[in-house]
Amino acid sequence: MGNEKFQELVLEQLQVLTEGQAKLDAKVDGLDARLGGLETKVDGLDARLGGLETKVDGLDARLGGLETKVDGLDARLGNIETDVQQLKTGQDIMQKDIDGIKNELSYVWGDIKKIDNRLSSQEEELVILKRLK
């Protein structure tokens, strides 16, 4: 093979290599652009994640506050239940007292009727005695 032919082959190969390099450069530039877009998306997602974490922290704090309030309400409910039980006990005692008073009143009314009957008898006797005089 002659020098000219060799140079021609080398030039052809150099041209093929140069074209291949240009294609590779174009592909790398495209990949670089896509990578930039992905980085932008990742940054956006990271920012959104930060916002979500902030919201979750806020919700967690609110939940803690609600749990504290529920615990307070639960304690108050326990106090109310105790008070209600004490009221029921007091009502039971009062009912027993009322029943006792009713029982005593029935005896008092019985005594009043007996006294009324005696007075009626004595009045009749007085009327009879007055007539006899």
DOTOR-744226 format. One line per 4 residues: their letters; for each residue z negated, y, x of N, C-alpha, C. Coordinates in pm, 1 decimal. Layout:
N
a> Z/Y/X/Z/Y/X/Z/Y/X | ...;
This chain:
133
mgne> 0.0/-113.7/84.8/0.0/0.0/0.0/0.0/121.3/90.5 | 77.2/218.8/45.6/91.3/336.2/129.1/-17.8/437.3/99.2 | -24.0/532.6/189.4/-125.4/637.2/182.3/-109.9/716.5/53.2 | 13.5/744.9/14.2/35.3/821.2/-106.8/-10.3/742.8/-229.3;
kfqe> 24.4/619.4/-230.2/-13.8/533.9/-343.1/-166.0/525.5/-350.8 | -230.4/511.7/-237.8/-375.7/504.2/-231.8/-437.6/633.9/-283.6 | -384.7/746.0/-240.0/-436.2/874.5/-284.3/-416.4/890.7/-434.9 | -302.7/841.9/-483.4/-274.8/850.1/-624.8/-376.7/767.6/-704.3;
lvle> -405.1/648.5/-657.5/-504.6/562.2/-722.9/-644.3/625.2/-718.8 | -677.4/680.9/-605.0/-808.1/745.8/-591.2/-815.8/864.3/-686.8 | -707.7/941.9/-699.0/-706.9/1056.8/-789.4/-719.3/1011.2/-935.1 | -648.8/902.8/-968.3/-657.7/850.7/-1105.4/-801.0/805.4/-1135.9;
qlqv> -860.0/735.2/-1043.7/-997.6/687.9/-1061.9/-1094.2/805.8/-1070.0 | -1070.1/906.6/-987.7/-1154.1/1025.9/-989.4/-1141.6/1096.7/-1123.6 | -1018.6/1099.5/-1176.7/-996.8/1162.6/-1306.0/-1067.9/1082.3/-1415.3 | -1057.3/948.7/-1409.6/-1124.9/863.1/-1507.7/-1276.0/884.5/-1498.9;
lteg> -1327.8/889.5/-1376.9/-1471.7/911.6/-1357.5/-1513.7/1049.3/-1408.9 | -1431.8/1149.0/-1384.8/-1462.3/1284.8/-1429.9/-1463.9/1290.3/-1582.1 | -1364.0/1225.5/-1646.1/-1360.3/1222.7/-1792.8/-1481.4/1147.3/-1848.0 | -1515.5/1035.1/-1785.2/-1633.1/958.1/-1827.7/-1760.5/1039.6/-1812.8;
qakl> -1768.6/1113.3/-1700.7/-1885.8/1198.4/-1678.3/-1894.5/1306.6/-1784.6 | -1778.7/1364.1/-1824.2/-1776.3/1468.2/-1926.8/-1822.5/1410.7/-2060.8 | -1775.0/1287.2/-2090.7/-1817.5/1222.7/-2215.5/-1968.2/1196.2/-2213.4 | -2016.4/1147.6/-2098.7/-2160.5/1121.7/-2086.0/-2240.6/1250.5/-2100.8;
dakv> -2191.2/1358.5/-2039.0/-2259.0/1487.6/-2051.0/-2263.3/1533.2/-2196.7 | -2151.5/1514.2/-2268.4/-2145.7/1553.7/-2409.2/-2245.6/1471.5/-2490.9 | -2251.1/1341.1/-2462.3/-2345.7/1255.0/-2535.1/-2489.7/1293.9/-2503.8 | -2518.4/1323.8/-2377.3/-2653.6/1365.5/-2338.8/-2688.7/1496.9/-2407.2;
dgld> -2590.8/1590.3/-2412.5/-2616.0/1717.1/-2481.4/-2645.7/1692.6/-2629.6 | -2570.9/1601.4/-2692.7/-2594.6/1567.6/-2833.7/-2732.6/1505.9/-2853.2 | -2766.6/1413.3/-2761.7/-2899.0/1351.3/-2770.5/-3009.5/1454.2/-2748.4 | -2985.3/1546.2/-2655.8/-3083.6/1651.1/-2627.8/-3103.5/1739.7/-2751.1;
arlg> -2991.9/1771.7/-2818.7/-3000.8/1853.6/-2939.7/-3077.4/1778.1/-3049.0 | -3046.2/1649.4/-3063.5/-3117.1/1568.1/-3163.8/-3265.5/1557.7/-3129.7 | -3295.4/1542.8/-3000.5/-3434.1/1535.5/-2956.8/-3507.1/1665.8/-2988.4 | -3438.5/1779.3/-2969.7/-3498.6/1909.2/-3004.8/-3529.9/1915.7/-3153.4;
glet> -3436.1/1864.9/-3236.0/-3459.3/1861.9/-3381.0/-3577.8/1772.9/-3416.3 | -3585.7/1658.4/-3349.4/-3698.7/1568.1/-3374.0/-3830.9/1631.8/-3331.7 | -3828.1/1702.2/-3218.1/-3950.1/1770.0/-3173.1/-3994.3/1874.5/-3274.7 | -3897.1/1946.5/-3332.2/-3928.9/2046.4/-3434.4/-3991.4/1979.0/-3556.5;
kvdg> -3931.3/1865.9/-3597.9/-3985.7/1793.2/-3712.9/-4126.1/1741.4/-3683.7 | -4145.9/1688.4/-3563.1/-4278.2/1637.1/-3525.8/-4379.8/1750.6/-3524.9 | -4339.8/1867.6/-3473.2/-4430.3/1982.7/-3473.5/-4466.0/2022.6/-3616.9 | -4365.7/2020.4/-3706.0/-4390.9/2052.5/-3847.4/-4485.1/1951.9/-3911.0;
ldar> -4460.0/1823.5/-3882.8/-4547.7/1719.6/-3937.2/-4689.0/1732.1/-3881.4 | -4698.3/1767.3/-3753.4/-4829.7/1784.5/-3690.9/-4904.6/1900.7/-3756.1 | -4831.5/2008.4/-3785.3/-4894.2/2123.4/-3851.6/-4940.8/2084.6/-3991.8 | -4856.9/2010.1/-4063.8/-4894.6/1965.2/-4197.9/-5015.6/1873.2/-4191.7;
lggl> -5017.4/1785.7/-4091.3/-5130.8/1695.4/-4074.2/-5258.4/1775.3/-4048.0 | -5246.8/1879.3/-3966.1/-5362.8/1966.1/-3941.2/-5412.5/2030.0/-4069.7 | -5317.9/2075.6/-4153.1/-5355.1/2134.3/-4281.8/-5423.1/2032.7/-4372.3 | -5368.8/1910.8/-4372.6/-5429.7/1805.1/-4453.9/-5570.1/1771.2/-4404.1;
etkv> -5585.1/1767.4/-4271.8/-5717.9/1739.0/-4216.3/-5817.0/1847.4/-4256.7 | -5771.3/1972.6/-4256.1/-5858.0/2083.3/-4297.7/-5897.2/2067.4/-4444.3 | -5798.7/2032.4/-4527.9/-5828.0/2013.0/-4670.0/-5924.5/1896.8/-4690.5 | -5902.0/1788.1/-4617.5/-5990.6/1672.0/-4629.7/-6132.2/1709.4/-4586.6;
dgld> -6143.8/1788.0/-4479.0/-6276.3/1832.0/-4434.9/-6343.4/1916.0/-4543.6 | -6264.2/2004.0/-4607.0/-6318.2/2085.5/-4716.1/-6362.3/2000.0/-4833.5 | -6278.8/1901.4/-4868.8/-6314.5/1811.2/-4978.3/-6438.1/1729.8/-4944.0 | -6447.7/1688.8/-4818.6/-6563.5/1611.4/-4773.9/-6690.6/1695.3/-4785.3;
arlg> -6680.0/1822.7/-4747.6/-6796.0/1912.2/-4758.4/-6834.5/1931.6/-4904.8 | -6734.3/1950.3/-4990.6/-6762.0/1966.4/-5133.5/-6824.5/1840.2/-5190.9 | -6774.5/1725.1/-5146.6/-6830.3/1598.1/-5193.1/-6976.3/1586.1/-5151.1 | -7006.1/1628.0/-5028.6/-7145.1/1626.6/-4982.7/-7232.8/1714.4/-5070.4;
glet> -7180.8/1831.6/-5105.6/-7254.8/1921.3/-5194.6/-7276.8/1859.3/-5331.8 | -7172.4/1793.6/-5384.0/-7185.5/1727.7/-5514.4/-7286.7/1613.7/-5508.2 | -7284.0/1538.9/-5398.5/-7379.9/1429.5/-5383.7/-7522.4/1483.7/-5381.7 | -7542.4/1596.4/-5314.6/-7675.4/1658.4/-5311.1/-7717.5/1700.4/-5451.3;
kvdg> -7623.6/1761.9/-5524.7/-7655.1/1804.2/-5661.0/-7685.1/1684.5/-5750.6 | -7607.2/1577.2/-5735.9/-7630.6/1456.5/-5816.3/-7768.1/1398.3/-5784.4 | -7805.2/1398.3/-5656.6/-7938.1/1349.2/-5619.4/-8046.5/1434.3/-5685.2 | -8025.5/1566.9/-5686.2/-8121.2/1655.9/-5751.9/-8129.6/1629.1/-5901.6;
ldar> -8012.6/1610.7/-5964.7/-8011.0/1580.7/-6108.1/-8077.6/1446.7/-6136.8 | -8055.7/1351.1/-6048.4/-8116.8/1219.4/-6064.8/-8269.0/1230.2/-6058.4 | -8318.2/1311.3/-5965.1/-8463.2/1331.1/-5954.2/-8516.9/1399.3/-6079.9 | -8443.6/1501.1/-6127.7/-8486.3/1570.5/-6249.6/-8484.9/1476.5/-6369.6;
lgni> -8384.1/1389.5/-6375.5/-8377.1/1292.4/-6484.3/-8497.1/1198.9/-6478.8 | -8535.4/1158.8/-6357.5/-8654.3/1074.7/-6343.1/-8778.2/1145.6/-6395.4 | -8790.1/1275.5/-6365.1/-8904.0/1353.2/-6415.5/-8901.6/1362.0/-6567.5 | -8782.4/1382.9/-6622.8/-8769.4/1392.3/-6768.7/-8806.4/1259.4/-6832.7;
etdv> -8760.7/1149.6/-6773.2/-8794.2/1018.0/-6827.9/-8945.0/995.8/-6825.7 | -9010.3/1039.9/-6717.6/-9156.1/1028.7/-6709.2/-9221.6/1113.4/-6817.6 | -9171.9/1236.7/-6834.8/-9226.5/1325.0/-6938.4/-9208.6/1264.7/-7077.2 | -9091.2/1207.3/-7103.0/-9064.6/1145.7/-7233.3/-9160.1/1028.8/-7256.3;
qqlk> -9182.3/949.5/-7153.6/-9274.6/836.8/-7166.8/-9415.9/885.7/-7197.1 | -9456.7/993.8/-7129.5/-9589.4/1050.6/-7155.8/-9597.8/1104.5/-7298.5 | -9488.9/1166.4/-7346.1/-9486.3/1215.7/-7484.3/-9497.0/1100.4/-7583.5 | -9426.7/991.5/-7555.6/-9434.5/874.7/-7644.0/-9576.3/820.1/-7647.4;
tgqd> -9640.0/814.4/-7531.0/-9778.3/767.1/-7525.6/-9868.2/860.0/-7607.2 | -9848.7/991.5/-7590.9/-9926.0/1088.8/-7668.1/-9901.3/1075.1/-7817.4 | -9775.6/1052.0/-7855.2/-9743.2/1034.3/-7996.4/-9809.6/909.0/-8052.2 | -9811.4/803.5/-7973.4/-9877.2/680.4/-8018.5/-10026.1/705.1/-8042.5;
imqk> -10089.2/778.1/-7950.4/-10231.5/810.0/-7965.5/-10253.0/895.7/-8090.1 | -10165.6/997.0/-8108.7/-10177.2/1083.3/-8226.3/-10157.2/1003.5/-8354.5 | -10062.9/910.0/-8353.5/-10037.6/829.9/-8472.9/-10160.6/745.9/-8507.8 | -10226.1/690.8/-8406.0/-10348.9/614.1/-8430.7/-10455.9/704.9/-8490.1;
didg> -10467.5/827.5/-8434.4/-10565.3/922.7/-8487.6/-10532.9/959.0/-8631.9 | -10404.5/982.8/-8660.5/-10362.3/1017.6/-8796.7/-10392.9/902.8/-8891.5 | -10364.6/779.7/-8847.7/-10394.8/663.4/-8931.4/-10545.0/655.1/-8958.8 | -10626.2/683.8/-8856.0/-10772.0/683.7/-8874.5/-10815.3/791.3/-8972.2;
ikne> -10755.2/911.1/-8959.6/-10788.9/1021.2/-9050.7/-10750.3/985.2/-9194.0 | -10632.3/925.5/-9211.6/-10589.3/884.1/-9346.0/-10687.7/783.5/-9405.0 | -10731.0/691.0/-9322.1/-10826.1/589.8/-9367.9/-10957.1/656.8/-9410.4 | -11006.6/748.4/-9327.6/-11130.2/819.9/-9360.0/-11112.4/903.2/-9486.5;
lsyv> -10994.3/966.9/-9502.0/-10968.9/1046.6/-9622.7/-10971.8/960.4/-9748.5 | -10921.1/839.4/-9735.8/-10924.3/751.6/-9853.5/-11069.7/723.0/-9892.8 | -11156.7/704.4/-9793.4/-11299.0/684.6/-9823.7/-11359.9/811.4/-9883.7 | -11323.1/928.0/-9828.5/-11374.7/1055.3/-9881.0/-11332.5/1072.4/-10026.2;
wgdi> -11205.3/1043.6/-10056.4/-11157.8/1056.9/-10194.9/-11229.2/956.8/-10286.3 | -11254.4/841.7/-10230.2/-11331.7/744.1/-10309.7/-11470.4/797.2/-10341.1 | -11534.7/855.8/-10240.3/-11667.6/913.9/-10261.8/-11661.5/1029.0/-10361.5 | -11558.2/1113.4/-10350.2/-11542.5/1226.1/-10443.2/-11527.9/1174.5/-10585.9;
kkid> -11452.1/1068.5/-10604.8/-11434.6/1011.9/-10739.4/-11567.9/959.1/-10792.9 | -11643.5/894.4/-10704.4/-11774.4/843.6/-10748.0/-11864.8/959.3/-10788.8 | -11867.0/1065.5/-10707.5/-11949.4/1182.4/-10739.2/-11901.9/1245.7/-10869.1 | -11769.4/1254.8/-10887.1/-11713.3/1312.6/-11009.2/-11755.0/1229.8/-11130.2;
nrls> -11751.8/1098.5/-11115.7/-11793.4/1010.7/-11226.4/-11941.7/1030.9/-11257.4 | -12023.8/1043.2/-11153.2/-12167.0/1065.6/-11174.7/-12189.9/1199.1/-11245.6 | -12118.8/1303.7/-11199.1/-12133.5/1434.9/-11262.3/-12090.7/1430.4/-11408.6 | -11983.3/1359.8/-11433.1/-11936.7/1347.9/-11572.3/-12043.2/1278.3/-11656.7;
sqee> -12103.4/1173.6/-11602.6/-12208.9/1100.7/-11675.6/-12328.3/1191.2/-11699.2 | -12366.3/1265.7/-11597.4/-12481.2/1354.9/-11611.6/-12452.2/1465.2/-11712.2 | -12331.2/1515.9/-11716.9/-12295.2/1618.4/-11814.9/-12307.1/1562.2/-11956.4 | -12259.7/1439.7/-11971.2/-12267.8/1376.9/-12103.6/-12414.4/1358.5/-12144.3;
elvi> -12496.1/1318.6/-12047.7/-12638.0/1300.1/-12076.8/-12702.3/1433.8/-12113.6 | -12663.6/1541.2/-12042.1/-12716.9/1673.6/-12072.8/-12677.8/1718.3/-12214.2 | -12556.2/1691.7/-12248.4/-12508.6/1729.8/-12381.9/-12591.4/1654.6/-12487.2 | -12613.7/1527.6/-12461.7/-12690.5/1446.4/-12556.8/-12834.9/1498.2/-12563.5;
lkrl> -12893.9/1529.4/-12448.6/-13031.1/1579.9/-12445.2/-13041.1/1714.8/-12516.8 | -12944.6/1798.4/-12502.9/-12945.7/1929.0/-12568.3/-12937.7/1911.6/-12720.1 | -12867.2/1816.1/-12763.8/-12853.0/1792.1/-12907.2/-12985.8/1739.6/-12965.9 | -13051.1/1662.2/-12883.1/-13176.8/1605.6/-12930.2/-13285.7/1712.3/-12940.0;
k> -13281.0/1810.6/-12873.6/-13384.2/1913.1/-12875.0/-13371.5/2001.6/-12989.4;
